[in-house]
Each structure stands twice: as C-alpha cells, then as structure tokens.
Amino acid sequence: MTAQPYDLHGLKLSYFTGKMEAYLRAKGIDFTFVEMDTADFRRCAKQTGVAQMPQLRTPQGDWLTDTTAIMARFEDQGIEPRFRPTTTTGAFLSRLLEDAFDEWLWRPALYYRWAFEEDSRLMGRQIARTMMRDLPAPLWLKSLLITTRQKQEYLRADGVTRDNSQAIERHYLAVLGMLEPVLAARPFLFGDRPCEADFGLFGPMFRHFSHDPTPAAILRERAPNVLAWTARLWATTPATLSGRDRVADPPSDLDPLLCCIGADYLPYLAANLAAVANQSPKVRFESFGGQFEIPASPYRAACWLDLRRQFADLSPEEQAEVVVRLGGACGLDGTVSDPGLLAPVSGRRIANRHWM
C-alpha cells in the first residue's frame, strides 16, 4: 500500500476508467476516486496536455495518463503483485491482447451504448447527471445534448452505418464465443493470475458489455463465464492472489482469439499506419464482413509501431512462435521507425481520443 493515495480522475461509466480502477485495486495501490465534471476534465487536460479520461495524479503531484502507459510504469517498477507474464513471448502476447481489447473492442462497446434507444437514453442521462453536473442547464437538455454528441462522435464519425452494423454485432458475438470456453476453464485469461490482457479486456466488458442493457442481456445468455470473470477480476486484490504464481505463455485455447486478431485487427493497424504515414484523413478496411471508413488515428499508429518495436526485440525463434500463434503473416516485422512518420502530430502529445 502507498503511504499517500493516488487521485484517479474519471467517471464510473467510463471504459478506461474502469480498467484503471480494476488494475489499481488488484495491485493494492491506494487511490481516491475523483468524479470528473466538465471543469475538472479541463483542469486535468491542462496538466497532461491530453483531454481524455482517466487521469492519475501521483502522491508526489505528477500526472499520468493513458492506461497502457500507466500499467507499464507500475510493472516496470516491479511492484507486487506483478501481472506481466514471466516469458518473453507471453509478455508480448499479453501486451498485444491488451492493445486489441482496448482498441479492437472499442467500436462494438460504443455501438451498443449509443445505437440502441434504451441504452443511449440511460447513458446520456447518466453522463448529464455526473460529468455535466456543473453546467447550468436542465437535466433533460443536457441529456439530449450529450446523447446527440455521443452518437455523432462514436457512431457516425466512427464509420458506423446501417450496412455495417450487423458486422459489429457479429464481432461482439464472435469474441464472446471464443472467450467463453477459455474462462470456463480457468480464473483468468492466461492462468490463475491476471495479466495485462485481462485488464485490457476488462475495460469494454465491465463498464459497457456487462453494464449497458442490450449487450449485458447478450452477455448473460451467451457467455456466463465471461460475466463471472468480470466480477472475479473486479474482486481481485493482492490477498486473493496469495500463493498464485505469475502466468507464462497463453494456453493453446486462446489461439482462436489470437488468430482472429491476427486476421482482423492487425491488418487494420497496418492500413491505419499507412494512412497516417501518407497523411490521409481516412482509413478503409474490412472487419467481420463489413466495410468501414474511419478517421486515421495517429494514436493507434504510435501503438502499432511500439508493438512492432517490442516484436523486433524478440529472438527469431520467439518471433516465429508469435507469428504461428497469430495464424501466420501478421505485419509485425519490417521497418519500425521513420522520423517523419508521425509528422502530422508533431509538437503535441499523440493521444487517444477515447474517454467514454
């Protein structure tokens, strides 16, 4: 336990805030939750240069943001209990899965939240009542404004159309189908102790798929063991992990999921990187039989380059093992640095635009 608590600024309905809460709880790091309003959101953004949530203030007064970077910082410090797998290949695949769960499941999570009337009405009101509580307007008006804004940002601007909506639903069902037997067989994704991949998966599962009415009903019917895992990870503390060894490589029953990520998500990352490198505003790709066109993301390009750098640090034998686990050619090899690649965002932090 830390002598002074951290301050975690976020919302109790936020994808990435929930991920960070679960990690800090499991790590035994004392923190105080600060529910953001619009003024606090701006104050935190001024401190970090990034308008997103969550934001973490250390006992020393430093500010941290981006859940992946925060988790890596704590794991690099060797603070127990440690969640990074003990093998090099396991550590890489855990990090890759964490990235995939953060970004690959983002669209299904936001789709179910804002594309269905019951869900969007409920969540719009909750955001109006919490984050917008400092704005002098009637609750009904704030609810309407935030719902309209979210549908524009996370549906229309994220490439969701009537033609590809069924592909997003297939995506969610496919992931549940691959996860259910895994989490029926053991407590966490890799074994008896969670790893970074578990916390990555927790973001969409906890505050979206298990919380919002439409996806939660599907989760209860299709994947009860995934639902049980969600509660199990939320209840994880250092005491509950006593006597449980750190995990190593992912068991073979995760190969269908890894192959799916290799076939569906990694080609998108390669296409997005090319779009950012060419300063193209949009990236086009296919996912689960649907055609998508969305804004090119410098943040995801930077994350993909980082994954490729980590892959380059593996031995040739380890690289070959990873490629096999991902189902073959996956685009992880090749040149991993280009000084001009991210020029469109030079001069400011490359930030994820996600916050809910």
C-alpha positions as CSV (number, residue, x, y, z in Angstrom):
1,M,0.0,0.0,0.0
2,T,1.2,3.5,-0.8
3,A,1.6,6.0,2.1
4,Q,-0.4,8.7,0.3
5,P,-3.2,7.8,-2.1
6,Y,-3.2,8.5,-5.8
7,D,-6.1,10.5,-7.2
8,L,-7.9,8.9,-10.1
9,H,-10.0,11.3,-12.1
10,G,-12.7,9.8,-14.3
11,L,-16.3,8.6,-14.5
12,K,-17.9,5.5,-13.1
13,L,-19.3,4.7,-16.6
14,S,-16.0,5.1,-18.4
15,Y,-14.4,2.3,-20.4
16,F,-10.8,3.2,-19.5
17,T,-11.6,4.5,-16.0
18,G,-13.0,1.1,-15.1
19,K,-9.9,-0.6,-16.5
20,M,-7.6,1.6,-14.3
21,E,-9.7,1.1,-11.2
22,A,-9.5,-2.7,-11.5
23,Y,-5.7,-2.6,-12.0
24,L,-5.1,-0.3,-9.0
25,R,-7.4,-2.5,-6.8
26,A,-5.7,-5.7,-7.9
27,K,-2.3,-4.1,-7.4
28,G,-3.2,-2.9,-3.9
29,I,-2.4,0.7,-4.7
30,D,-4.4,3.1,-2.6
31,F,-6.4,5.7,-4.6
32,T,-9.1,8.2,-4.2
33,F,-11.7,8.4,-6.9
34,V,-12.5,11.9,-8.2
35,E,-15.6,12.0,-10.3
36,M,-15.0,14.4,-13.1
37,D,-17.2,17.3,-14.1
38,T,-16.5,19.5,-17.1
39,A,-14.3,21.8,-15.1
40,D,-12.2,19.0,-13.7
41,F,-11.9,17.5,-17.2
42,R,-10.4,20.8,-18.4
43,R,-8.1,21.1,-15.4
44,C,-6.7,17.6,-15.9
45,A,-6.2,18.2,-19.6
46,K,-4.3,21.3,-18.8
47,Q,-2.0,19.3,-16.5
48,T,-1.3,16.5,-19.0
49,G,-1.9,18.1,-22.4
50,V,-4.4,15.4,-23.2
51,A,-8.2,15.7,-23.0
52,Q,-9.2,12.2,-22.0
53,M,-10.0,10.0,-19.0
54,P,-8.9,8.7,-16.7
55,Q,-6.1,10.9,-15.4
56,L,-4.0,9.8,-12.4
57,R,-2.3,12.2,-10.0
58,T,0.6,10.6,-8.0
59,P,1.2,11.3,-4.4
60,Q,4.2,13.4,-5.5
61,G,1.9,15.6,-7.6
62,D,2.9,14.2,-11.0
63,W,0.2,13.5,-13.6
64,L,-0.1,10.2,-15.6
65,T,-2.4,9.4,-18.4
66,D,-3.1,6.5,-20.9
67,T,-3.9,3.3,-19.1
68,T,-1.4,1.2,-21.0
69,A,1.5,3.5,-20.2
70,I,0.4,3.7,-16.5
71,M,0.2,-0.1,-16.2
72,A,3.6,-0.5,-17.9
73,R,5.1,2.0,-15.5
74,F,4.0,0.1,-12.4
75,E,5.0,-3.3,-14.0
76,D,8.4,-1.9,-14.9
77,Q,8.9,-0.9,-11.3
78,G,8.4,-4.5,-10.2
79,I,5.6,-3.6,-7.7
80,E,4.0,-6.8,-6.3
81,P,1.7,-8.4,-7.3
82,R,3.2,-8.4,-10.8
83,F,0.9,-9.0,-13.7
84,R,3.4,-9.2,-16.6
85,P,3.9,-12.8,-17.8
86,T,7.2,-14.4,-16.9
87,T,8.1,-15.4,-20.5
88,T,9.2,-13.1,-23.2
89,T,6.6,-14.4,-25.7
90,G,3.9,-14.4,-23.0
91,A,4.7,-10.8,-22.1
92,F,4.5,-9.7,-25.8
93,L,1.2,-11.5,-26.4
94,S,-0.3,-10.1,-23.2
95,R,0.6,-6.6,-24.4
96,L,-0.8,-7.3,-27.9
97,L,-4.0,-8.6,-26.4
98,E,-4.3,-5.6,-24.1
99,D,-4.0,-3.3,-27.1
100,A,-6.5,-5.3,-29.1
101,F,-9.1,-5.3,-26.3
102,D,-8.5,-1.5,-25.8
103,E,-9.0,-0.6,-29.5
104,W,-10.5,-3.6,-31.4
105,L,-13.4,-3.8,-29.0
106,W,-13.9,-0.1,-28.8
107,R,-16.3,0.1,-31.7
108,P,-18.6,-2.7,-30.5
109,A,-18.7,-1.3,-27.0
110,L,-19.6,2.2,-28.2
111,Y,-22.0,0.9,-30.8
112,Y,-24.1,-1.0,-28.2
113,R,-24.1,2.0,-25.9
114,W,-25.3,4.6,-28.4
115,A,-27.1,2.8,-31.3
116,F,-29.9,1.4,-29.2
117,E,-32.6,3.6,-27.7
118,E,-32.8,2.1,-24.2
119,D,-29.0,2.2,-23.8
120,S,-28.4,5.7,-25.3
121,R,-31.3,7.2,-23.2
122,L,-29.9,5.7,-20.0
123,M,-26.3,6.5,-20.6
124,G,-27.0,10.0,-21.9
125,R,-28.8,10.8,-18.7
126,Q,-26.1,9.3,-16.5
127,I,-23.4,11.5,-18.2
128,A,-25.6,14.6,-17.9
129,R,-26.2,13.9,-14.2
130,T,-22.5,13.3,-13.5
131,M,-19.9,14.9,-15.8
132,M,-22.2,17.8,-16.8
133,R,-23.5,18.5,-13.3
134,D,-21.6,21.8,-13.1
135,L,-23.4,23.2,-16.2
136,P,-26.4,25.4,-15.6
137,A,-29.0,23.7,-17.8
138,P,-32.0,21.4,-17.2
139,L,-31.2,17.7,-17.0
140,W,-33.3,16.9,-20.0
141,L,-31.5,19.4,-22.2
142,K,-28.0,18.2,-21.0
143,S,-29.1,14.6,-21.7
144,L,-30.2,15.5,-25.2
145,L,-27.0,17.4,-25.9
146,I,-24.7,14.6,-24.7
147,T,-26.6,11.9,-26.5
148,T,-26.6,13.8,-29.7
149,R,-22.9,14.5,-29.3
150,Q,-22.0,10.9,-28.5
151,K,-24.0,9.4,-31.4
152,Q,-22.2,11.8,-33.7
153,E,-18.7,11.1,-32.3
154,Y,-18.9,7.3,-31.7
155,L,-21.3,6.2,-34.4
156,R,-21.3,8.4,-37.5
157,A,-17.8,9.7,-37.1
158,D,-16.5,6.2,-36.3
159,G,-17.8,4.8,-39.6
160,V,-20.9,3.0,-38.2
161,T,-23.7,2.7,-40.9
162,R,-26.8,0.6,-41.4
163,D,-24.8,-1.5,-43.9
164,N,-22.0,-2.5,-41.4
165,S,-23.9,-2.6,-38.1
166,Q,-24.5,-6.3,-38.4
167,A,-20.7,-6.8,-38.8
168,I,-20.2,-5.0,-35.4
169,E,-22.8,-7.3,-33.8
170,R,-21.0,-10.4,-35.3
171,H,-17.8,-9.1,-33.9
172,Y,-19.2,-9.0,-30.3
173,L,-20.8,-12.4,-30.6
174,A,-17.6,-14.0,-32.1
175,V,-15.4,-12.6,-29.3
176,L,-17.8,-13.9,-26.6
177,G,-17.8,-17.3,-28.3
178,M,-14.0,-17.5,-28.2
179,L,-13.7,-16.3,-24.7
180,E,-16.4,-18.4,-23.0
181,P,-14.6,-21.8,-23.1
182,V,-11.3,-20.1,-22.0
183,L,-12.9,-18.5,-18.9
184,A,-14.9,-21.6,-18.2
185,A,-11.6,-23.5,-17.9
186,R,-9.6,-21.2,-15.6
187,P,-9.9,-18.0,-13.5
188,F,-8.1,-15.6,-15.9
189,L,-7.0,-15.5,-19.5
190,F,-3.6,-17.0,-19.1
191,G,-4.0,-18.9,-15.8
192,D,-4.5,-18.4,-12.1
193,R,-3.4,-14.8,-12.0
194,P,-4.4,-11.9,-14.3
195,C,-2.1,-10.3,-16.7
196,E,-2.2,-7.0,-18.7
197,A,-4.5,-8.7,-21.2
198,D,-7.1,-9.3,-18.5
199,F,-7.2,-5.6,-17.6
200,G,-7.4,-4.7,-21.3
201,L,-10.4,-6.9,-21.7
202,F,-12.0,-5.6,-18.5
203,G,-12.4,-2.1,-20.0
204,P,-15.1,-3.0,-22.5
205,M,-16.5,-5.9,-20.5
206,F,-17.1,-4.1,-17.2
207,R,-18.4,-0.6,-18.0
208,H,-20.0,-1.4,-21.3
209,F,-20.9,-5.1,-22.2
210,S,-21.8,-6.1,-18.7
211,H,-23.4,-2.8,-17.7
212,D,-25.4,-1.4,-20.7
213,P,-28.8,-3.1,-21.1
214,T,-28.6,-4.5,-24.7
215,P,-25.0,-6.1,-24.6
216,A,-25.5,-7.1,-21.0
217,A,-28.5,-9.3,-21.9
218,I,-26.5,-10.9,-24.6
219,L,-23.5,-11.5,-22.3
220,R,-25.7,-13.2,-19.6
221,E,-27.2,-15.6,-22.2
222,R,-24.2,-16.3,-24.4
223,A,-21.2,-16.1,-22.1
224,P,-22.0,-16.6,-18.3
225,N,-18.4,-17.5,-17.6
226,V,-17.1,-14.3,-19.2
227,L,-19.6,-12.4,-17.0
228,A,-18.3,-14.3,-13.9
229,W,-14.7,-13.4,-14.9
230,T,-15.7,-9.7,-14.9
231,A,-16.9,-9.9,-11.3
232,R,-13.8,-12.0,-10.4
233,L,-11.3,-9.5,-11.7
234,W,-13.2,-6.6,-10.0
235,A,-12.9,-8.5,-6.7
236,T,-9.2,-9.3,-7.2
237,T,-6.8,-7.9,-4.5
238,P,-3.3,-8.8,-3.5
239,A,-4.8,-11.0,-0.8
240,T,-6.9,-13.1,-3.2
241,L,-3.7,-13.7,-5.3
242,S,-1.7,-15.0,-2.4
243,G,0.1,-18.3,-3.4
244,R,-0.8,-17.9,-7.1
245,D,2.2,-17.9,-9.4
246,R,2.6,-15.4,-12.3
247,V,1.4,-16.7,-15.6
248,A,3.7,-17.5,-18.6
249,D,2.6,-18.2,-22.2
250,P,-1.1,-18.1,-23.1
251,P,-2.6,-21.6,-23.2
252,S,-3.5,-23.0,-26.6
253,D,-7.2,-22.5,-26.2
254,L,-6.6,-18.8,-26.8
255,D,-5.3,-19.5,-30.3
256,P,-8.6,-19.0,-32.0
257,L,-8.8,-15.5,-30.5
258,L,-5.2,-14.7,-31.3
259,C,-5.7,-15.9,-34.9
260,C,-8.9,-13.8,-35.2
261,I,-6.9,-10.7,-34.0
262,G,-4.2,-11.6,-36.5
263,A,-6.6,-11.8,-39.4
264,D,-9.0,-8.9,-38.5
265,Y,-7.3,-6.3,-36.2
266,L,-3.7,-6.3,-37.3
267,P,-4.5,-5.7,-41.0
268,Y,-6.5,-2.6,-39.8
269,L,-3.5,-1.4,-37.8
270,A,-1.3,-1.8,-40.9
271,A,-3.8,0.1,-43.0
272,N,-4.1,2.9,-40.4
273,L,-0.3,3.2,-40.1
274,A,-0.1,3.6,-43.9
275,A,-2.8,6.3,-43.8
276,V,-1.1,8.2,-41.1
277,A,2.2,8.0,-42.9
278,N,0.6,9.3,-46.1
279,Q,-1.3,12.0,-44.2
280,S,-4.5,10.5,-45.4
281,P,-7.5,11.7,-43.3
282,K,-9.4,8.3,-43.6
283,V,-8.6,4.6,-43.5
284,R,-10.7,2.0,-45.2
285,F,-10.8,-1.6,-44.1
286,E,-13.0,-4.7,-43.8
287,S,-14.0,-6.3,-40.4
288,F,-16.3,-9.2,-39.9
289,G,-17.7,-8.9,-43.4
290,G,-18.4,-5.2,-43.0
291,Q,-16.8,-2.3,-44.9
292,F,-15.6,0.6,-42.7
293,E,-14.2,4.1,-43.4
294,I,-13.0,6.0,-40.3
295,P,-10.6,8.8,-39.4
296,A,-6.9,7.7,-39.5
297,S,-5.6,7.5,-35.9
298,P,-2.1,8.8,-35.0
299,Y,-2.5,7.3,-31.6
300,R,-3.2,3.8,-32.9
301,A,-0.3,4.2,-35.4
302,A,2.0,5.0,-32.5
303,C,0.8,2.0,-30.5
304,W,1.3,-0.3,-33.6
305,L,4.9,1.0,-34.0
306,D,5.5,0.3,-30.3
307,L,4.2,-3.3,-30.7
308,R,6.4,-3.8,-33.7
309,R,9.4,-2.5,-31.8
310,Q,8.7,-5.0,-29.0
311,F,8.3,-7.7,-31.6
312,A,11.7,-6.8,-33.1
313,D,13.3,-7.3,-29.6
314,L,12.2,-10.9,-29.6
315,S,14.6,-13.6,-30.8
316,P,14.0,-15.2,-34.2
317,E,12.6,-18.3,-32.5
318,E,10.3,-16.2,-30.3
319,Q,9.1,-14.2,-33.3
320,A,8.3,-17.4,-35.2
321,E,6.3,-18.7,-32.3
322,V,4.3,-15.5,-32.1
323,V,3.6,-15.5,-35.8
324,V,2.3,-19.1,-35.5
325,R,0.1,-18.2,-32.6
326,L,-1.4,-15.3,-34.6
327,G,-2.2,-17.6,-37.6
328,G,0.6,-16.6,-40.0
329,A,1.7,-13.4,-41.6
330,C,0.6,-10.6,-39.3
331,G,2.6,-7.5,-40.3
332,L,4.7,-7.3,-37.1
333,D,8.0,-7.4,-39.0
334,G,9.6,-4.8,-41.2
335,T,10.9,-1.3,-40.5
336,V,9.7,0.0,-37.2
337,S,11.0,3.6,-37.2
338,D,10.5,6.5,-39.5
339,P,11.4,10.0,-38.2
340,G,8.8,11.6,-40.4
341,L,6.0,9.1,-40.0
342,L,4.0,10.9,-37.3
343,A,4.8,14.4,-38.6
344,P,1.1,15.4,-38.7
345,V,1.0,15.3,-34.9
346,S,4.5,16.6,-34.2
347,G,4.6,19.3,-31.5
348,R,1.9,17.8,-29.3
349,R,1.3,14.5,-27.5
350,I,-0.1,11.7,-29.5
351,A,-3.2,11.0,-27.6
352,N,-6.1,8.6,-27.7
353,R,-9.3,10.5,-28.3
354,H,-11.3,7.9,-26.2
355,W,-12.9,9.0,-23.0
356,M,-16.2,7.1,-22.7
